[in-house]
Amino acid sequence: MTKNPSVVIHLKEIEEDVPLRESIEQKSQHLGNEFREVSKIEISVAPNGTGFVANGHVTGKRTDIATQVEASEVLPAVDSVFDKVQRQLRKLHDKRIFAQRRDAQRDPPKKLKAT
């Protein structure tokens, strides 16, 4: 069953930019396909004094990640926030998946003596 995460986009003081919205939705869908535990992706973009600030908030099953990136233009800011969220999700995902394997390798079961 393929379930895409819900996507919430906030563009503050930025005129409607259809390619920007499509880019955010496409990246969100890719993120949702890669990490099935993600249920909601919230992206907000706003201008600051010298450029733009992009905030990303991803929630899901045992997942809650928030990040912020500043850049001189809108699209690089959005790309950077998605890259950062993806790195954080990968790190969290790998910790969950591989922690049991590492623990098992660290403490191998004791061998029983044959009687």
Secondary structure, DSSP 8 states (H G I E B T S, - for coil): -----EEEEEETT----HHHHHHHHHHHHHHHHH-TTEEEEEEEEEE-SSSEEEEEEEEETTEEEEEEEEESSHHHHHHHHHHHHHHHHHHHHHHHHHHHHHHHHHS--------
